[in-house]
């Protein structure tokens, strides 16, 4: 496994009688990580525990090799945080606010101003950097929150619902920015209940439901079905007949034939059936399910 950036062991937390997290045990590698779940699943609570803002009722957590909350200051020095809630002072300019965040991280005033200018340009707020943030649109506010989270060049940034309230164009732009973070050497945890956003940006997924972990693993493995999808150019009938004759479980969806192995390797069965029937193929590959399907199946089984 690549470097572990987040780990928890039996982590639990409650707000009074309300259990927010229960027995959360994880090992999360470097990269872009999706933290998914319905509203109230415990996503924000987990992020705050990793930052040392909250103290766990039970269990332990580590971020970038540091125990939290015992080493919370060491964690915060290397981690950026973009909260979901409104946090921008309306009477400050973006340049002043992001520069102040850089100074809090230890940069000199001059270096902080230059870094703020660079980062605001990166997130698309270069021309608006001297405007008061009280007049910003929702999309501009989200960009400013992202800028303050990465201005000190953290090793890890925690993004809590970064696309909340954005229109389709703003959502696309935010997802593109998140996708670029890896190129700057910044690992990210993207907390969201919008599963399509996670599918677009992340390589590893942690699914929470009711405060517990449903699934945790690479997106490719979580979405894999073990089935093969074959899109043919002509009538799929001969291919279907050849596959059924050797015991394959077949489902036809228009010109797409989905094969579940009933008597062997599905790729081998498809290869032989294509050769025997001379069927022309447009596309062949593993059939993957959506995160929404995986999440719903997991939630129903709990």
Secondary structure, 3 states (H helix, E strand, C coil): CCCEEEEEEEEEEEECCEEEEEEEEEEEECCEEEEECCCCCCHHHHHHHHHCCCCCCEEEEEECCEEECCCHHHHHHHEEEECCCCCCCCCCEHHHHHHHHHHHCCCCHHHHHHHHHHHHHHCCCCCCCCCEHHHCCHHHHHHHHHHHHHCCCCCEEEEECCCCCCCHHHHHHHHHHHHHHHHHCCEEEEEECCHHHHHHHCCEEEEEECCEEEEEEEHHHHCEEEEEEEEECCCCHHHHHHHHHCCCEEEEECCEEEEECCCCCHHHHHHHHHHHHCCCEEEEEEEECCHHHHHHHHHHHC
